[in-house]
Amino acid sequence: MTAPIIYSIAVSSPITPSEPLPPLPDIPRGSLVIVEGRAPIWRYGMALHKLHASAAAIAFYDPRLGAVVVATHSQEWQVGQVVDVTLPVEK
């Protein structure tokens, strides 16, 4: 299992849907991508759509639970699976 890739879509002020998502990180084949950051729910939907063809599995980070898998193309991950992860601390 490769280490998960963290993709932050956080915003620091109100935004509109016309604001672009950050560029995707490098996503090695077979990777789980964890989307995180304080952002409107529609921005998470946009990130899911953008990542769908690039990641083996996509999870959304919930600080109370961990990363919850929301989509997968891999037998390694199951939708609804909670992945215990510690996010890097921003400086």
Contact map, one row per residue, 1 for C-alpha under 8 A:
1110000000000000000000000000000000000000000000000000000000000000000000000000000000000000000
1111000000000000000000000000011100000000000000000000000000000000000000000000000000000000000
1111100000000000000000000000001100000000000000000000000000000000000000000000000000000000000
0111110000000000000000000000001111000000000000000000000000000000000000000000000000000000000
0011111000000000000000001010001111000000000000000000000000000000000000000000000000000000000
0001111100000000000000001000000011110000000000000000000000000000000000000000000000000010000
0000111110000000000000011000000011110000000000000000000000000000000000000000000000000000000
0000011111000000000001000000000000111000000000000000000000000000000000000000000000000000000
0000001111100000000011000000000000111110001100100000000000000000000000000000000000000000000
0000000111110000000000000000000000011110000000000000000000000000000000000000000000000000000
0000000011111110000000000000000000001110000000000000000000000000000000000000000000000000000
0000000001111100000000000000000000000100000000000000000000000000000000000000000000000000000
0000000000111110000000000000000000000000000000000000000000000000000000000000000000000000000
0000000000111111000000000000000000000000000000000000000000000000000000000000000000000000000
0000000000101111101000000000000000000000000000000000000000000000000000000000000000000000000
0000000000000111111000000000000000000000000000000000000000000000000000000000000000000000000
0000000000000011111100000000000000000000011000000000000000000000000000000000000000000000000
0000000000000001111100000000000000000000000000000000000000000000000000000000000000000000000
0000000000000011111110000000000000000000000000000000000000000000000000000000000000000000000
0000000000000000111111000000000000000000000000000000000000000000000000000000000000000000000
0000000010000000001111100000000000000000001001100000000000000000000000000000000000000000000
0000000110000000000111110000000000000000000000000000000000000000000000000000000000000000000
0000000000000000000011111000000000000000000000000000000000000000000000000000000000000000000
0000001000000000000001111110000000000000000000000000000000000000000000000000000000000000000
0000111000000000000000111110000000000000000000000000000000000000000000000000000000000000000
0000000000000000000000011111000000000000000000000000000000000000000000000000000000000000000
0000100000000000000000011111101010000000000000000000011000000000000000000000000000000000000
0000000000000000000000000111111000000000000000000000000000000000000000000000000000000000000
0000000000000000000000000011111000000000000000000000011100000000000000000000000000000000000
0100000000000000000000000001111100000000000000000000001110000000000000000100000000000000000
0111100000000000000000000011111110000000000000000000001110000000000000000000000000000000000
0111100000000000000000000000011111000000000000000000001111100000000000000000000000000000000
0001111000000000000000000010001111100000000000000000001111100000000000000000000000000000000
0001111000000000000000000000000111110000000000000000000001111000001000000000000000000000000
0000011110000000000000000000000011111000000100100000000001111000000000000000000000000000000
0000011111000000000000000000000001111100000000000000000000011100000000000000000000000000000
0000000111100000000000000000000000111110000000000000000000001000000000000000000000000000000
0000000011110000000000000000000000011111000000000000000000000000000000000000000000000000000
0000000011100000000000000000000000001111101100000000000000000000000000000000000000000000000
0000000000000000000000000000000000000111111100000000000000000000000000000000000000000000000
0000000000000000000000000000000000000011111110000000000000000000000000000000000000000000000
0000000000000000100000000000000000000001111111000000000000000000000000000000000000000000000
0000000010000000100010000000000000000011111111100000000000000000000000000000000000000000000
0000000010000000000000000000000000100011111111110000000000000000000000000000000000000000000
0000000000000000000000000000000000000000111111111000000000000000000000000000000000000000000
0000000000000000000010000000000000000000011111111100000000000000000000000000000000000000000
0000000010000000000010000000000000100000001111111110000000000000000000000000000000000000000
0000000000000000000000000000000000000000000111111111000001000000000000000000000000000000000
0000000000000000000000000000000000000000000011111111000000000000000000000000000000000000000
0000000000000000000000000000000000000000000001111111110000000000000000000000000000000000000
0000000000000000000000000000000000000000000000111111111001000000000000000000000000000000000
0000000000000000000000000000000000000000000000011111111001000000000000100000000000000000000
0000000000000000000000000000000000000000000000000111111000000000000000000000000000000000000
0000000000000000000000000010100000000000000000000111111100000000000000000000000000000000000
0000000000000000000000000010111110000000000000000011111111000000000000000000000000000000000
0000000000000000000000000000111110000000000000000000011111000000000000011100000000000000000
0000000000000000000000000000011110000000000000000000001111100000000011111100100000000000000
0000000000000000000000000000000111100000000000010011001111110000000011110000000000000000000
0000000000000000000000000000000111100000000000000000000011111000001111100000000000000000000
0000000000000000000000000000000001110000000000000000000001111100001111000000000000000000000
0000000000000000000000000000000001111000000000000000000000111110111100000000000000000000000
0000000000000000000000000000000000010000000000000000000000011111111100000000000000000000000
0000000000000000000000000000000000000000000000000000000000001111110000000000000000000000000
0000000000000000000000000000000000000000000000000000000000000111110000000000000000000000000
0000000000000000000000000000000000000000000000000000000000001111111100000000000001010000000
0000000000000000000000000000000000000000000000000000000000001111111100000000000001111000000
0000000000000000000000000000000001000000000000000000000000111100111110000000000001111000000
0000000000000000000000000000000000000000000000000000000000111100111111000000001111100000000
0000000000000000000000000000000000000000000000000000000011110000001111110000111111100000000
0000000000000000000000000000000000000000000000000000000011110000000111110000001100000000000
0000000000000000000000000000000000000000000000000001000011100000000011111000011000000000000
0000000000000000000000000000000000000000000000000000000111000000000011111110111000000000000
0000000000000000000000000000000000000000000000000000000110000000000000111110000000000000000
0000000000000000000000000000010000000000000000000000000110000000000000011111110000000000000
0000000000000000000000000000000000000000000000000000000000000000000000011111110000000000000
0000000000000000000000000000000000000000000000000000000000000000000000000111110000000000000
0000000000000000000000000000000000000000000000000000000010000000000010010111111010000000000
0000000000000000000000000000000000000000000000000000000000000000000010110111111110000000000
0000000000000000000000000000000000000000000000000000000000000000000111110000111110000000000
0000000000000000000000000000000000000000000000000000000000000000000111000000011111000000000
0000000000000000000000000000000000000000000000000000000000000000000110000000111111100000000
0000000000000000000000000000000000000000000000000000000000000000111110000000000111110000000
0000000000000000000000000000000000000000000000000000000000000000011110000000000011111000000
0000000000000000000000000000000000000000000000000000000000000000111000000000000001111100000
0000000000000000000000000000000000000000000000000000000000000000011000000000000000111110000
0000000000000000000000000000000000000000000000000000000000000000000000000000000000011111000
0000010000000000000000000000000000000000000000000000000000000000000000000000000000001111100
0000000000000000000000000000000000000000000000000000000000000000000000000000000000000111110
0000000000000000000000000000000000000000000000000000000000000000000000000000000000000011111
0000000000000000000000000000000000000000000000000000000000000000000000000000000000000001111
0000000000000000000000000000000000000000000000000000000000000000000000000000000000000000111
